[in-house]
Amino acid sequence: MTKQDSIFPRGQKLPTEWFTGDAFLHLLVTKDKNHEFSAGAVTFEPGARTHWHTHPKGQALIVIEGQGFYQEKGAEARVIKKGDVVNIPENSVHWHGASATSKMVHIAITNYKDDVQVTWLNPVTDEEFEKVNHL
């Protein structure tokens, strides 16, 4: 798929404090007086992934392009691909991102609790990432 074939533009590069590799956010909906959530299209280039993190009121991911992984701490990683929906429970330690060989784009719908929507933790190690890429 070329960049022109994607539904949404790549958006702004996300910070390396929270992501490994090249990840981008195109914001779709921001929290305001009508919405207690934000929504954005997140593009992960091959090998890009979030750090381990939590959401105090949960998150939903809708994969719209490519293939990647979702993993909760202490559980096996699962492959996610176009058309998959991931419902992430509140305060669940997890990560998600592209596979080593495929770009992945998902819509992230993230709820707020007060003014907090995410707590960032440690990076996913290269060893952890290599292990899931053999699924």
C-alpha positions in Angstrom: 0.0 0.0 0.0 1.3 3.4 -0.8 0.9 6.4 1.5 -1.9 7.6 -0.8 -3.8 4.4 -0.3 -4.1 4.8 3.4 -7.4 6.1 4.8 -5.7 8.8 7.0 -2.4 10.7 6.7 0.5 9.5 8.8 0.4 12.5 11.1 2.9 13.6 13.6 5.8 11.5 14.7 5.3 10.1 18.2 8.0 10.6 20.9 10.8 8.0 21.5 10.1 8.3 25.2 6.9 6.2 24.6 7.6 4.4 21.3 10.3 2.2 19.8 10.8 2.8 16.1 8.8 5.1 13.8 5.2 5.6 14.9 2.9 8.5 13.9 -0.4 9.9 15.2 -3.2 11.5 13.1 -5.6 12.8 15.8 -9.3 12.3 14.9 -11.2 13.3 18.0 -10.0 15.1 21.1 -11.4 15.2 24.6 -13.9 18.0 25.0 -17.2 18.9 26.8 -18.9 16.2 24.7 -16.3 13.4 24.7 -14.5 11.8 27.6 -12.1 10.0 25.1 -9.7 10.7 22.3 -9.4 8.8 19.0 -6.5 8.8 16.6 -5.1 6.8 13.7 -1.7 5.4 14.8 0.7 4.3 12.1 3.5 1.9 13.1 6.3 1.3 10.6 7.7 -2.2 10.5 9.3 -3.0 13.9 7.7 0.0 15.7 5.8 -0.5 18.9 4.6 1.2 22.1 6.3 0.8 25.4 4.5 -1.2 28.1 1.6 1.0 29.4 -1.8 1.2 31.0 -5.0 3.1 30.6 -7.1 4.0 33.7 -10.4 3.6 31.8 -9.4 1.2 29.0 -8.8 1.5 25.3 -10.2 0.0 22.1 -8.0 -0.6 19.0 -9.4 -1.1 15.5 -6.8 -2.4 13.1 -7.4 -0.8 9.6 -4.1 -1.8 7.8 -1.3 -4.3 8.0 -0.4 -6.7 10.8 1.1 -6.5 14.2 0.9 -7.7 17.8 -1.0 -7.0 21.0 0.3 -8.4 24.3 -0.9 -8.1 27.9 1.8 -8.6 30.6 2.0 -12.2 31.6 0.0 -13.5 28.6 1.0 -14.7 25.2 1.1 -12.1 22.4 -1.5 -12.3 19.8 -1.3 -11.4 16.1 -3.6 -8.5 15.1 -4.5 -7.6 11.5 -6.8 -5.5 9.4 -10.4 -5.9 10.7 -9.4 -7.0 14.2 -10.8 -5.1 17.3 -8.9 -5.3 20.6 -10.8 -4.3 23.8 -8.2 -3.4 26.4 -9.3 -3.6 30.0 -8.7 -0.7 32.4 -5.2 -0.7 34.1 -4.1 -3.7 32.0 -0.3 -3.5 31.4 0.1 -4.1 27.7 1.9 -3.1 24.4 1.0 -3.1 20.7 2.7 -2.4 17.4 3.7 -3.6 14.0 5.4 -6.8 13.2 9.1 -6.8 12.2 8.1 -7.1 8.5 4.7 -5.3 8.2 3.4 -1.8 8.8 0.3 -1.6 11.0 -2.3 1.2 11.4 -5.0 1.1 14.0 -7.5 3.5 15.3 -7.0 4.0 19.1 -10.0 5.1 21.1 -8.8 5.9 24.6 -10.9 6.9 27.5 -9.9 9.4 30.2 -10.2 9.2 34.0 -10.1 12.7 35.1 -7.3 14.1 32.9 -5.3 10.9 32.6 -5.6 8.5 29.7 -2.2 6.6 29.7 0.6 5.8 32.1 3.8 4.9 30.3 6.1 2.2 31.6 9.3 0.5 30.4 10.1 -0.2 26.7 9.4 -3.6 25.2 12.8 -5.2 25.0 14.2 -6.4 21.7 14.2 -9.9 23.2 10.5 -9.7 24.0 9.7 -8.3 20.5 11.8 -11.0 18.7 10.0 -13.7 20.6 6.5 -12.6 19.4 7.7 -12.2 15.8 8.0 -16.0 15.6 4.3 -16.5 16.1 
